[in-house]
Amino acid sequence: MQSSSVGVTTADGVADAHLTRPDSNDAPPAVLFIMDAIGLWRRIEEMADYVAHQGYVVLAPNVLFRAGRARVLALPDLSDADERASIQLRIVVRGIRSPRARLPSENR
């Protein structure tokens, strides 16, 4: 399989994208892989690579490119129950400490 980062020229600028293709020299069918709301991240690339492994050329553009190139984020392993619980606890505690998390009756 051949994968690379490419730029797709649009009327609004250049969108970064992940392009992947099977190793065969045939002219395979193509798939336009539209990402979810998070952006172009490693999991999207893995899914595009999976589809390419089935025999398709896959282009996964960053549809949020107007906000800048997709950042590479080190995401935690959420398949580990202890790690997932730790992250969820930190998010909840941070939200409780936030002034925006107060109930309307407390903002008087």
Secondary structure as UniProt FT lines:
FT   STRAND          2..10
FT   TURN            11..12
FT   STRAND          13..21
FT   STRAND          30..32
FT   TURN            37..38
FT   HELIX           42..53
FT   TURN            54..55
FT   STRAND          57..61
FT   TURN            63..64
FT   HELIX           65..67
FT   TURN            78..79
FT   HELIX           81..97
FT   HELIX           99..101
FT   HELIX           104..107
//
